[in-house]
Amino acid sequence: MPVLTVTHTTVYRYASPVSFGEHRMMMRPRDSHDLRLLGTSLTVSPKAKIRWIHDVFGNSIAIARFDEPAAELRVESKFRAEHFPLAEANLEIEAYARECPFSYDLAEIPDIGRTAERHYADPDRLVDVWARRFVDGSTKGETMGILSAMTRAIQNEFEYNPRDEMGTQSPAVTLKSGTGTCRDYALLLMEAARTLGFAARFVSGYLYDDSKLAGGKDTVIGGGVTHAWAQIYLPGAGWVPFDPTNGIISDRNLIRVAVTRDPSQAVPLKGSFVGKPDDFLGMDVKVEITA
């Protein structure tokens, strides 16, 4: 299994020294059976007091409070981890859930909660119609066949268009425009899956390329910055990763950091500053992964 070193650096630049409000950082993954942490570090400049909490989803959150103004804010999160990805072929789904539709176990429904509910308005039923396309196109109504086709249709039929602005566009906008970022694609897949009765969550993390780490060329889209994908809950297999940007099913090439109900709850770094409106000059984000 690969041992990966991930370095995530974010730099905010200002025209003159500004004061910083509280900043929240979501960059440290949780140790689990599929990702074993070997070492972590967090470096913040200017100097800050750091405290750690778990949010409502159990993600690790670092909260920084600053005493001194500065013209630059630099945050570097670094960790080493051993990754144990599960291949798509090894997914084991309960017999009753292998065909769609199915009903979740009554004991699980309270815990699945709002992840199975639609979150975004769809007055023209664009998402519903798009999702039904894959059900109608499936001869046996196989759960994995429908979800796989939906995932790969986003990869093949939409134009990837990275943008630096914060936020995620609605699934209806993604369908109308035929373009989006990894965040937009993940959200479209989540809402489409929810229309069919599936529970779905948003995942923020990192993407690495086996070929590039071995000295070859890039074969995936979305590396070099944070990446986003979806998880869909399938009885027997649990929360299964689906990356519609690259057509990846399973966690191959994916390093999970944060899992939330909605993309707005998974921001790697957010905070505030006090200064003039034109003090902010810009920001740079860089993610480096080595094996």
ZIBEL-V431422 format. One line per field, one symbol per residue. phi: phi as a letter, one per 30 degrees, with the letter a starting at -180 (. if undefined). psi: psi as a letter, one per 20 degrees, with the letter a starting at -180 (. if undefined). A space follows every 10 residues. Layout:
phi: ???
psi: ???
This chain:
phi: .dccccbccb bccbdbebcc ddcccbbcdc dadcbcdclb abcbbdebdc bcbcddcidd bcccbcccda cbcbbbcbac accbdcdedc dcceedcdbc dbcdeedced ddhddccdcb dbdchddedd ddeddddcdc ideddddddd dddddccccd bdbdddjbdd eddddddibl cddddddedd dddddcjddb bcbcabcbce ddddjccdbb cjdjbdbbac bbdbejcidc dbcddcicbj cdiccdcbbb dbedcbcebb abbcadecdd ckbbbbbcbb b
psi: qqoqppoopp ppqqhrprqp appppmiorp pahioopiqq qpppprpqpp qqrpahijqp pppppqhqrr ippppoppqp qppmqpqhij poqqhijiqp rrpqphhhgh hhciiiqqip qmhjkggggg hhhhghiphi kpghgghghg ghhgghiqpp nqqiqrrpqq hggggghjrr rhgggggggg hghhhjjqpq rpppbqpqog ghhjjarpir pjriaqqqaq pppophhbop ponihjkppr kpjpopgqpr hqhijmohpq arqoaqhjhp hrqppppppq .
